[in-house]
Amino acid sequence: MSVTDKRRTFRALHQSGCFVIPNPWNAGSARYLQGLGFKALATTSSGYAHSLGYSDGGVTRDMVLAHCREIAQAADVPVNADFEGGYADDPDEVAANVRLCIDTGVAGLSIEDFTGNDANPLYDFEMAVKRVRATRDAIDKAGGDVIFTARTEGFIRSRPDLDETIRRLKAFADAGADCLYSPGIRTREQIAATVKAVSPKPINFLNSGALGYTVSELAAMGVRRISVGGTLARVAMHAFVQSARQISQEGKFDSFAGLVSNAELNKFFHEDLSRRPKT
C-alpha cells in the first residue's frame, strides 16, 4: 500500500464506526499487530523511549523521526505518529517539525498541549490553540491528507478539569484538528461529554489500565478510535521484569513455562516476510 493509499484508508476509518489502533514500539511488534488484522497502528512515545533505556519524553526529535519512518515503512497499514508536543514551543517551529514528521510517511500525527514542565504543565489556552493552527497549516501545505489529532493533557498532568478539557477540545476542533484526544478521562460521563462537545469530529479514547471497557461499549458511547498508548509495551516489559527478578532473587526460571516458541515466531515472521510487497 502506498503512502497515499495509507492516508486515504486512515481518513476513511475515521468517518464511521469504531476501530482499535494499537501501539507497537518496534518493527517486529508492528508487523505482528498488523498480522492480527488491525487496520491501523500508532507509535507510542513511552514504549519507544523505554525500549531504548530513556524515560518518556527523553528522546530527541530526530530519534523520533527515525522511529516513525521505521514503523511507517515496516507496516502495510496506516501509522499514526505520537509526535508529543512537536519538539518545540513556538508554533512556527512546531509547524516545521510537523513537516518533517509528514515526510516520514505516516498517515496521521498527534500534537499535545503539554509543556514538558510539571510545575506548569499546559500551554496557556491561546498558545495551545496557536500551536494547533500552525500544525493544521503545515499539514495543509503538505497536501492536507494526514490526519491531525490534537491532544489536551490535563487529566494525565495533574490538571483534571473536565470543563477546561472540553473548552480546549472544542477550540482545537475549530482550529482544524481532525480528531480530538484527552488521555486520562475515564468515566462514562467524561467520555460522553467529550464526544458530544466535538461531534461530528471523532474522539480517540485511551483504553489503558484496567478500565474494563470493551470495544462495543466504547463504540456505543460514540468513541470512534481506541488506542492503548504504551500499555502493550509495558505488558512486554512487565513480563521481562518479573522473569528477570525471579532469576536474580530466587534463582528460578519458572516464568519460562508456556512461552511462545522460537519456532512459532520464526514461522510467523517468515510467512510475514513472504507476503511483503517486493521493492
Number of C-alpha atoms within 10 A of each C-alpha: 12 12 18 15 13 24 24 16 17 23 18 10 16 19 12 13 13 21 21 19 23 24 28 27 24 19 16 14 17 26 21 17 19 21 15 8 9 16 19 24 28 28 28 27 23 22 24 24 20 19 14 10 10 13 14 14 16 12 17 10 18 13 11 21 19 13 20 29 18 17 28 26 18 18 23 21 25 31 32 27 31 22 23 21 19 24 20 16 17 13 19 17 16 21 22 16 21 25 17 15 25 22 13 19 24 27 29 27 26 24 25 22 25 22 19 16 10 10 9 13 17 21 18 12 13 11 15 24 23 16 28 30 21 21 31 25 18 21 22 13 11 14 9 13 18 24 22 24 28 32 26 26 22 21 16 14 18 13 14 14 12 16 12 14 22 20 16 22 26 19 18 27 22 14 19 19 24 20 25 27 25 25 21 18 22 16 10 12 11 16 20 15 15 26 24 17 16 20 13 12 17 26 28 25 25 21 23 18 8 6 10 9 13 10 17 12 12 20 16 13 16 21 23 24 24 20 20 20 25 23 21 18 21 16 11 11 15 13 12 13 13 12 16 16 14 15 14 11 8 9 10 13 13 10 14 9 7 7 7 9 9 9 8 10 12 11 12 14 15 11 11 14 12 9 9 11 8 6 3
